[in-house]
Amino acid sequence: MEINHITDDQEAPMDLLLLADPNQQLVEQYLQSGRCYTANQKDSIIGVYILVEKSPGTAEIANIAVHPDRQNEGIGRKLIDHAIAESENLGFTQIEIGTGNSSIGQLALYQKCGFQLQSIIHNFFTDHYDQPIEENGIICKDMIRLSKKLVPRG
């Protein structure tokens, strides 16, 4: 598997990005302001993430997704590790990620990758999304924010 930065002349895998965030307008904003990376195996894109500068010194993984047929193979972990290393190479001192209260697997993965709970934005998903989101039998209402300190290399 290779992870590559896609350039402006390449098309981002919108189908995968919309798995992680069904709001296409938000995803397009992330793509305009951030850097998109794809995990490729053979001729297929099997994962993707978008890294944006949230504030000076702080990067954010604004979107991350793995193809449904390839989940639970460690690809998400490799994408997160790549995002952390890339953020350090770009000189960031902190990286953040947000997910829904119903995203139990993602919350576990992010903490295994060294992220710590930072804050909760109550009613984020009910306030910003037209359609209800349900995962694991739980209505997604709140955004859980996590962060990790970095050692910049850039």
PASEBA-1860 file (N, C-alpha, C; in nm, 3 decimals):
! residues 154
1> MEINHITD> 0.084/-0.118/0.000/0.000/0.000/0.000/0.088/0.124/0.000 ~ 0.052/0.220/-0.082/0.121/0.350/-0.086/0.022/0.459/-0.047 ~ 0.072/0.561/0.021/-0.011/0.678/0.053/0.050/0.796/-0.020 ~ -0.031/0.862/-0.103/0.017/0.971/-0.187/-0.069/1.095/-0.171 ~ -0.003/1.210/-0.179/-0.072/1.339/-0.182/-0.127/1.356/-0.322 ~ -0.255/1.385/-0.334/-0.309/1.408/-0.467/-0.300/1.557/-0.499 ~ -0.270/1.586/-0.623/-0.251/1.723/-0.666/-0.383/1.782/-0.717 ~ -0.381/1.911/-0.742/-0.503/1.980/-0.785/-0.561/1.925/-0.913
9> DQEAPMDL> -0.478/1.868/-0.999/-0.529/1.817/-1.127/-0.584/1.674/-1.115 ~ -0.573/1.616/-0.996/-0.629/1.483/-0.974/-0.761/1.496/-0.899 ~ -0.851/1.405/-0.925/-0.982/1.411/-0.862/-0.981/1.333/-0.730 ~ -1.032/1.396/-0.627/-1.042/1.330/-0.497/-1.152/1.226/-0.501 ~ -1.138/1.117/-0.426/-1.239/1.010/-0.425/-1.361/1.050/-0.340 ~ -1.449/1.128/-0.400/-1.564/1.184/-0.328/-1.651/1.075/-0.266 ~ -1.664/0.960/-0.333/-1.747/0.853/-0.277/-1.694/0.808/-0.142 ~ -1.563/0.796/-0.127/-1.505/0.758/0.002/-1.517/0.871/0.103
17> LLLADPNQ> -1.489/0.993/0.061/-1.495/1.107/0.151/-1.636/1.125/0.209 ~ -1.737/1.097/0.128/-1.874/1.112/0.174/-1.916/1.001/0.270 ~ -1.840/0.892/0.275/-1.866/0.789/0.376/-1.839/0.843/0.516 ~ -1.735/0.925/0.526/-1.697/0.980/0.657/-1.777/1.104/0.693 ~ -1.819/1.179/0.593/-1.896/1.301/0.616/-1.996/1.316/0.503 ~ -2.124/1.294/0.528/-2.223/1.299/0.420/-2.256/1.439/0.370 ~ -2.197/1.542/0.429/-2.223/1.680/0.387/-2.123/1.717/0.277 ~ -2.165/1.707/0.151/-2.075/1.730/0.039/-2.018/1.872/0.039
25> QLVEQYLQ> -2.097/1.969/0.080/-2.048/2.107/0.084/-1.930/2.120/0.180 ~ -1.938/2.058/0.297/-1.827/2.061/0.393/-1.704/1.989/0.336 ~ -1.726/1.874/0.275/-1.614/1.798/0.218/-1.544/1.881/0.111 ~ -1.620/1.949/0.027/-1.560/2.033/-0.077/-1.480/2.148/-0.016 ~ -1.529/2.204/0.096/-1.453/2.309/0.166/-1.321/2.254/0.218 ~ -1.324/2.132/0.276/-1.201/2.070/0.325/-1.101/2.050/0.211 ~ -1.153/2.006/0.097/-1.065/1.981/-0.017/-1.001/2.111/-0.067 ~ -1.076/2.220/-0.065/-1.023/2.348/-0.112/-0.917/2.403/-0.018
33> SGRCYTAN> -0.934/2.383/0.111/-0.843/2.443/0.208/-0.734/2.348/0.257 ~ -0.745/2.219/0.223/-0.651/2.123/0.278/-0.575/2.044/0.173 ~ -0.508/1.942/0.222/-0.429/1.851/0.138/-0.493/1.713/0.147 ~ -0.520/1.653/0.032/-0.585/1.523/0.028/-0.481/1.415/-0.002 ~ -0.490/1.306/0.073/-0.398/1.193/0.057/-0.481/1.067/0.035 ~ -0.435/0.982/-0.056/-0.505/0.856/-0.082/-0.414/0.738/-0.052 ~ -0.475/0.633/0.000/-0.406/0.505/0.017/-0.441/0.422/-0.105 ~ -0.338/0.378/-0.173/-0.357/0.306/-0.299/-0.296/0.167/-0.290
41> QKDSIIGV> -0.368/0.072/-0.346/-0.314/-0.063/-0.358/-0.347/-0.111/-0.498 ~ -0.243/-0.147/-0.570/-0.255/-0.179/-0.712/-0.313/-0.055/-0.780 ~ -0.425/-0.067/-0.848/-0.484/0.049/-0.915/-0.608/0.102/-0.844 ~ -0.625/0.065/-0.717/-0.745/0.104/-0.644/-0.714/0.197/-0.529 ~ -0.803/0.293/-0.507/-0.796/0.379/-0.389/-0.873/0.308/-0.279 ~ -0.804/0.277/-0.169/-0.868/0.201/-0.061/-0.890/0.285/0.065 ~ -0.833/0.406/0.065/-0.851/0.494/0.180/-0.815/0.636/0.143 ~ -0.857/0.730/0.229/-0.834/0.871/0.200/-0.839/0.951/0.331
49> YILVEKSP> -0.765/1.060/0.334/-0.783/1.158/0.441/-0.750/1.297/0.388 ~ -0.806/1.396/0.457/-0.779/1.537/0.424/-0.719/1.602/0.548 ~ -0.605/1.667/0.528/-0.535/1.738/0.635/-0.549/1.887/0.610 ~ -0.598/1.960/0.708/-0.613/2.105/0.695/-0.542/2.175/0.810 ~ -0.504/2.299/0.785/-0.449/2.382/0.893/-0.567/2.445/0.965 ~ -0.585/2.406/1.090/-0.697/2.459/1.169/-0.663/2.597/1.223 ~ -0.541/2.612/1.270/-0.491/2.738/1.322/-0.339/2.730/1.315 ~ -0.268/2.842/1.333/-0.122/2.833/1.328/-0.070/2.728/1.428
57> GTAEIANI> 0.005/2.634/1.377/0.063/2.528/1.459/-0.025/2.406/1.479 ~ -0.151/2.413/1.434/-0.243/2.301/1.456/-0.300/2.251/1.324 ~ -0.278/2.122/1.298/-0.338/2.055/1.183/-0.462/1.980/1.229 ~ -0.550/1.952/1.135/-0.669/1.872/1.167/-0.690/1.770/1.057 ~ -0.716/1.646/1.098/-0.763/1.546/1.003/-0.912/1.575/0.989 ~ -0.948/1.641/0.878/-1.085/1.688/0.860/-1.177/1.578/0.807 ~ -1.119/1.475/0.748/-1.198/1.367/0.693/-1.104/1.248/0.677 ~ -1.151/1.131/0.711/-1.073/1.008/0.692/-1.170/0.894/0.668
65> AVHPDRQN> -1.140/0.812/0.568/-1.229/0.700/0.535/-1.150/0.587/0.473 ~ -1.198/0.467/0.496/-1.143/0.346/0.435/-1.257/0.277/0.362 ~ -1.227/0.227/0.243/-1.329/0.157/0.164/-1.393/0.048/0.251 ~ -1.527/0.037/0.248/-1.596/-0.059/0.335/-1.543/-0.203/0.323 ~ -1.504/-0.244/0.203/-1.453/-0.380/0.183/-1.315/-0.401/0.245 ~ -1.249/-0.291/0.284/-1.112/-0.301/0.334/-1.099/-0.256/0.480 ~ -1.210/-0.236/0.546/-1.205/-0.194/0.686/-1.160/-0.309/0.775 ~ -1.108/-0.274/0.891/-1.057/-0.369/0.990/-0.932/-0.444/0.942
73> EGIGRKLI> -0.854/-0.378/0.854/-0.728/-0.435/0.805/-0.608/-0.351/0.848 ~ -0.631/-0.248/0.931/-0.521/-0.162/0.976/-0.493/-0.045/0.884 ~ -0.574/-0.027/0.782/-0.552/0.083/0.686/-0.579/0.217/0.752 ~ -0.685/0.227/0.832/-0.715/0.351/0.902/-0.600/0.392/0.992 ~ -0.542/0.297/1.062/-0.428/0.325/1.150/-0.310/0.378/1.069 ~ -0.285/0.317/0.953/-0.174/0.363/0.867/-0.200/0.504/0.815 ~ -0.325/0.534/0.782/-0.358/0.670/0.737/-0.336/0.771/0.849 ~ -0.378/0.737/0.970/-0.359/0.829/1.084/-0.210/0.847/1.112
81> DHAIAESE> -0.134/0.738/1.114/0.010/0.748/1.136/0.075/0.836/1.029 ~ 0.029/0.823/0.905/0.081/0.905/0.796/0.045/1.052/0.819 ~ -0.078/1.078/0.860/-0.121/1.217/0.886/-0.040/1.279/0.998 ~ -0.009/1.201/1.101/0.073/1.251/1.212/0.213/1.285/1.162 ~ 0.274/1.194/1.089/0.410/1.217/1.037/0.412/1.335/0.939 ~ 0.312/1.342/0.854/0.304/1.452/0.757/0.289/1.586/0.829 ~ 0.207/1.588/0.933/0.187/1.712/1.012/0.317/1.755/1.079 ~ 0.392/1.659/1.132/0.522/1.691/1.192/0.618/1.744/1.087
89> NLGFTQIE> 0.618/1.682/0.969/0.705/1.729/0.860/0.669/1.870/0.814 ~ 0.541/1.904/0.825/0.495/2.038/0.785/0.515/2.141/0.897 ~ 0.566/2.097/1.013/0.599/2.189/1.120/0.490/2.213/1.223 ~ 0.384/2.134/1.219/0.275/2.152/1.316/0.316/2.098/1.453 ~ 0.263/2.159/1.558/0.292/2.116/1.695/0.177/2.039/1.759 ~ 0.064/2.036/1.690/-0.053/1.964/1.742/-0.138/1.918/1.624 ~ -0.206/1.805/1.642/-0.301/1.757/1.543/-0.431/1.725/1.613 ~ -0.542/1.754/1.547/-0.674/1.730/1.604/-0.758/1.648/1.509
97> IGTGNSSI> -0.861/1.587/1.565/-0.958/1.514/1.486/-1.090/1.519/1.560 ~ -1.199/1.517/1.488/-1.331/1.516/1.549/-1.412/1.401/1.495 ~ -1.500/1.347/1.577/-1.587/1.239/1.534/-1.716/1.244/1.614 ~ -1.812/1.168/1.571/-1.941/1.167/1.638/-1.943/1.081/1.763 ~ -2.033/1.115/1.853/-2.048/1.038/1.976/-2.085/0.892/1.948 ~ -2.140/0.865/1.831/-2.183/0.730/1.796/-2.073/0.649/1.725 ~ -1.960/0.712/1.698/-1.850/0.648/1.623/-1.757/0.575/1.719 ~ -1.806/0.468/1.775/-1.736/0.397/1.881/-1.601/0.342/1.834
105> GQLALYQK> -1.598/0.278/1.718/-1.473/0.223/1.666/-1.370/0.331/1.638 ~ -1.413/0.443/1.583/-1.322/0.553/1.553/-1.265/0.613/1.682 ~ -1.350/0.630/1.782/-1.303/0.684/1.910/-1.194/0.594/1.970 ~ -1.213/0.464/1.961/-1.112/0.372/2.013/-0.984/0.382/1.932 ~ -0.995/0.384/1.799/-0.877/0.392/1.713/-0.798/0.519/1.740 ~ -0.864/0.632/1.747/-0.793/0.758/1.766/-0.717/0.759/1.898 ~ -0.778/0.704/2.002/-0.709/0.698/2.131/-0.591/0.601/2.126 ~ -0.605/0.491/2.054/-0.493/0.398/2.037/-0.377/0.464/1.963
113> CGFQLQSI> -0.408/0.564/1.881/-0.306/0.637/1.805/-0.247/0.754/1.885 ~ -0.286/0.767/2.011/-0.227/0.869/2.097/-0.307/0.996/2.112 ~ -0.425/1.003/2.053/-0.509/1.121/2.068/-0.577/1.116/2.205 ~ -0.598/1.235/2.264/-0.668/1.246/2.392/-0.794/1.328/2.374 ~ -0.895/1.295/2.452/-1.019/1.371/2.448/-0.991/1.517/2.484 ~ -1.047/1.607/2.405/-1.023/1.749/2.424/-1.151/1.822/2.463 ~ -1.258/1.799/2.386/-1.383/1.870/2.413/-1.499/1.801/2.344 ~ -1.618/1.847/2.378/-1.741/1.799/2.315/-1.815/1.921/2.262
121> IHNFFTDH> -1.857/1.914/2.137/-1.943/2.018/2.081/-2.083/1.958/2.077 ~ -2.164/1.997/2.174/-2.297/1.940/2.188/-2.386/1.979/2.070 ~ -2.464/1.882/2.023/-2.563/1.899/1.914/-2.503/1.941/1.781 ~ -2.373/1.920/1.761/-2.309/1.960/1.636/-2.378/1.896/1.516 ~ -2.399/1.766/1.522/-2.453/1.696/1.405/-2.602/1.721/1.386 ~ -2.676/1.739/1.492/-2.818/1.771/1.475/-2.837/1.915/1.428 ~ -2.743/2.004/1.462/-2.752/2.144/1.419/-2.701/2.167/1.277 ~ -2.607/2.084/1.229/-2.541/2.110/1.101/-2.573/2.012/0.988
129> YDQPIEEN> -2.653/1.912/1.014/-2.686/1.813/0.912/-2.836/1.801/0.900 ~ -2.885/1.798/0.775/-3.028/1.792/0.750/-3.089/1.658/0.789 ~ -3.015/1.550/0.762/-3.064/1.416/0.788/-2.999/1.360/0.914 ~ -3.074/1.288/0.996/-3.013/1.226/1.114/-2.908/1.123/1.073 ~ -2.805/1.112/1.153/-2.699/1.012/1.132/-2.710/0.912/1.247 ~ -2.710/0.784/1.211/-2.716/0.680/1.313/-2.605/0.580/1.288 ~ -2.530/0.548/1.393/-2.425/0.447/1.387/-2.435/0.361/1.512 ~ -2.411/0.234/1.495/-2.409/0.144/1.611/-2.537/0.153/1.694
137> GIICKDMI> -2.650/0.184/1.630/-2.776/0.196/1.700/-2.789/0.321/1.784 ~ -2.698/0.418/1.762/-2.695/0.542/1.840/-2.714/0.660/1.745 ~ -2.800/0.754/1.781/-2.814/0.876/1.702/-2.691/0.963/1.727 ~ -2.629/1.007/1.619/-2.511/1.093/1.629/-2.556/1.237/1.652 ~ -2.525/1.290/1.769/-2.564/1.426/1.804/-2.442/1.515/1.828 ~ -2.348/1.467/1.907/-2.237/1.549/1.954/-2.107/1.516/1.883 ~ -2.023/1.618/1.862/-1.890/1.595/1.808/-1.792/1.583/1.924 ~ -1.714/1.477/1.922/-1.608/1.456/2.020/-1.478/1.502/1.953
145> RLSKKLVP> -1.409/1.597/2.015/-1.282/1.650/1.962/-1.168/1.585/2.039 ~ -1.066/1.541/1.965/-0.947/1.480/2.024/-0.825/1.550/1.969 ~ -0.715/1.548/2.045/-0.592/1.612/1.998/-0.470/1.532/2.042 ~ -0.359/1.561/1.976/-0.231/1.494/2.005/-0.120/1.595/1.984 ~ -0.029/1.604/2.081/0.088/1.690/2.067/0.184/1.627/1.968 ~ 0.253/1.712/1.891/0.348/1.666/1.790/0.486/1.724/1.815 ~ 0.585/1.660/1.755/0.722/1.712/1.756/0.752/1.752/1.611 ~ 0.744/1.883/1.581/0.764/1.927/1.443/0.904/1.895/1.392
153> RG> 0.908/1.856/1.264/1.036/1.824/1.199/1.067/1.922/1.087 ~ 0.963/1.997/1.046/0.979/2.084/0.929/1.035/2.219/0.961
END
